């Protein structure tokens, strides 16, 4: 392993080591294991999930910032004084800590800030958004939305989480805010292009992710290796413990930016990964509100500005996904 490779590996480990809460508020603990019972009972699962992308239609207009209607989830957040969000701190371009400023930034963080600003109003120049960021791993994404606040619950999760029918039985989702797809990252000098060519070899995916399930379906003969964070997979890859990483194209683009010896293969994506913002299943009013914020971002160009900042160079041009509504509140 040469010096450049060692430096790249050290950077990956640095991101992993600094994965802790970052905001103007002190971060609080999150549950390491699923909570036995959710704070609000989840609605009964439909017999057939015909369209997981359907969310609750937003109201015609958003309430003015700082004036959330009494009794709503948003009013409770306003009273608490900040929006509490579960995010990643090691997914470059999505949610990662800037090693110079120490701030967590990225596309997912822009979504969270927009929701906070819609509740509290935009901060004065130089002041932080009224957000408390709690860094969570992939397996914690659902538990932190089901736990009581005193046990580490969050109001919302923005951590490249795929919308699917099974998760709808446990939490609620916003309308799709980004459309990703699962691909494969390998060393630059590897000839293999697809997961089907990696039988008997070790490939890493994040624990508790849809990437793991998709990879096993694509090639059951792969030896799966998991890590709690995206950077955990990158560290294993750079240490030679695995031959590749399979995950969302957004995450792999960030990995390539940290490792000059890595490449995303030319093989097509093996899945569609529609991202949604996660919320508690009993907070339909908040889901509608968030969908209104996302619709406004897509309409006024803020979504496009965020995408162009974080992904245009690595992934090329893209337009915001079209929201799908029609889900009936329980």
N, C-alpha and C positions, 0 to 999 in steps of 0.2 A: 504494500500500500504506500503510495507516494505522499509527499507533503501536502499537495493540493487536496487529495482525498481526505487526509486527516483533518485538514482545516474545515472542509465541508461537513465532515462528521461531527466536529466540535460545535459547529453552528447549529446543527440539528439538536444536539444534546442541550445547547444553551437555550433554545426555544422551549424544550421540554422542561428544563429546570426552572424557567421563569413563568410557567403556566399557573398563575395565581390571579386572584381578583384584581381588577384595576378600574378605578373610577375616583370620583371625589369623595366616595364613601368607603368605609372599611368593609371589606368583603366578609361574609359570614359563611359558616360551614355548609356544605351540601351533603345530603345523605349518600353514603358509599354504596348502600344496598337498597333495593326496592322497598318502599314502605308497604306494610301488609294491607292497609286499607286507604283508599284515596280520601281526600278531604271532602269532596263532593262526589256522590255516586255517579259512575259513568252511565250514560243511557244504554239501554239494551241494544246489542248488536243487531243490525238488520239481517234478515234471513239471507239476502243476497246483496252484495255491494256492487251496484251497477257502475258507479262512477265515483271513485275515491277523490277526484279533483273537485267535486262539487262542494262548495262551502256555503256559508250563510250570506245572503245578499246584504250589502251595507245599507244603512239608512240613506235617504236622499241627500241629506246634508250632515256634515260633522258639527258637533257642538263647538262653540268657540273655545280656544285654549284657556285653561284656568277656570272654566265654568262647566264642569262635567255634571250631568244631571244627577240629582240626589238619588241615592240608593243603587247606583250603577257600580259595576266593577271599576270603571274609570274614576269615579268619585272616591272610591276607597284607595286607589293608587295615588290620587291627588292628595288625599289626606295623609298618606304615608310619607309623601314628600319626594319620592322618586320611583321610577320604573325599575323593577328588579328583573334582570335578564340573564338567562343561562347561555353562555357563548363558549367558543373555542378561543384559545390564545396561541395556538401553534399551527393554524391552517392559513398559510400565507395567502393573502389577498381576500380571504373570507373573514377571518378573525385571528389576528396574530399580534404579538407584542412588539412594538418598535423598540429595538435594543438601545436606541439613543434617547428617545423621549420617555420610554416606559409605558406609553399608552397602547391600548389594544385598538386596532383599527382594521378596516376591511369592508367588504360589501355587506356582510351580515350586520356589522356594527352600524353601518349607515341606515339599514332598515330599522334597527332598534332606536336609533337617535330620532328618526322621523316620527315613530310612534310616541316617544317621550315628548317631543316638541308639540305634537298635536294635543297632548294632555296639558302640558305646563306652559307652552309657549317657547319660542326660540330663545336660547340664552343670549345674554349681552356679549359683545365682542370680547374674546379672550376668556370667557367663562365656560365651564363645562356644561354638557347636557345633564338634565336631572335623571341620571341613569346610574344604577349600581350593577356592574358587570360581575357575575359570578362564573368563574371558569369551571366548566364541567367536561367530563369525558363522554364518549358516545353512549356507554351503557347507562349514564345518569340522565339522559334526556327526558325519558318518560317519568321516572320516579320524582324528579324535582318539580314536575307539574302536578303530581298527585299528592305530594306531602303537604301537611300544614305549614304555614309560614315559619312557625317557631322551629320546625325541623329542617329548615333549609329550602323551603319551596321558593319558586320564582314565579313571576307573573307571565313570562313569555320565554320561549327558547328560540334562538336563531343560531343553529349549528348544523348547517347543511343536512337537514333532516328530510328524508323522502316521505311524501304523502302516500299512504297505502291503506287498504281497508282494515287490516288488522290493527294498525295504530289508531284508527278512528274509534275503535271500541274502547280505547284507554284514554285518549286525549282528543282535543279538537284542533283543527288546522285552519289557517287562513287560506285564502285562494293562493294558487301557485305564484310565487314571486321570482322563481328562477328555474329554468329547465336545463338540467345537467344530464350526463350519461356516463356509464361505467366503462373505463378503459384499462389498459395495462401499461405499467412502467417497468423498464428493464435497463440493464447496463447498455451503454452505447455500442459495445462490441458484440452483443448477443445477436444471433441470427433469428432467433424465434420472434414471431410477431404476435402470436395469439395465445390465449390461455389453453387452447386445445393442444398446443405443442409443448406444454409444460407438465405432462403427466409424470408423477413421481418426484416432482420438484416442489420446494417450499415457496409459497407466495403469501404475503401478508395482507390482511385487511383489518380495519378497525373492529374491535369487539362490539357486538350488538348492532351492527350495521346491516343494511340490505345488501351491501357489497359482498359480504360473506356468503349469504344465501345464493346470490346470483352467480358467484364464482363456482360454488359447488354444483350448481345446475349446469353451468357451461362445461365443466370438466370435473367429474367426481373423483378422478384419479390424482388430482393435485393434493399436495400435503398442505392444508391450511395452517397458517400461523397468525395469531391475532395480537393486537396491542390496543391499549385503552385510548391512545391518541394517534393522530395522523403522523406526528413527529416520531412516535414510538416505532411505527412501521419504517419510517425513513432511516432511523438509527439502526434498526435490524438489517435493512438493505445495505447500508454503508459499511456495516460490520461483516457483511458476507454471510449472515445467518439465513437470508432468503434471497432468491434469485430475482424477485420482482415484487411489485405492489399493485394490487388491483383496487381501484376506487373511482370516485367521481372525477371527471376531467378537471374540474375546478381545483380540487385538492392536488392532483398529479401535476398540474401546471405550477403550483407553488413548490412542489418537491423538486421539479426540474430547475427552478430558479435557485434552489439551494445546493444543487449537486450537478456540476458540469459533466459528470460521467453518466448521467441518467438521461433517458429519453422516453417519451410516450410513443408507443408503437403505432404503426399506420393502420393496424387492424381496426375495424369499426367498433363502435360501442356495443356492448352486449345487453344494455338495458337503457330504459328511460328513467331518469331520476328527477321527478318534479319536486322541488323544494317548497315546503310550507313553513310558516311560523307556527310553533306549537303553543297551545294554551290549555288551561283546564277545561275539561269537557262540560262542566256546569256553568261556564261563563260565556254563554252565547252572545250576550250584549257586547262583550269585549272583542269577540271574534268579528262581529259585524263592524265594530269601530275600527279595528285593525284593517279590515278589508277596505273600508273607506279611505284610510290613510294610504294604503298601497295603490288604490285606484287613482288617487290624487297624484302620487309620485309618478305613476306611469303616464298620466295625462299632461303634467306640467314639465316633464323632462328631467326630473330629479333622479328617476330610476336610470335613465340613459346616461346621465352624468356620472352616476356611481359605477355603472358597468364599465364605461369607457375608462374610468380612472383605474379600476382594479383588474379588468380582464381583456380589454381590447387588444393589447399588445400580444398576449399569450394565446388567446382563443379566437381572435378575429371579431368582426362585427356581429351584433345580435340585437334583437328587439325584445321588449318585455313580453312574457307569455300572456295570453288572453285569459282573463279570469273566468271561471265557471261557477255559477251560483245555482241555487235551486234546492239545497239541502234544507229539510224541514226540521225546525227546532223540536227537541223532545218535549 
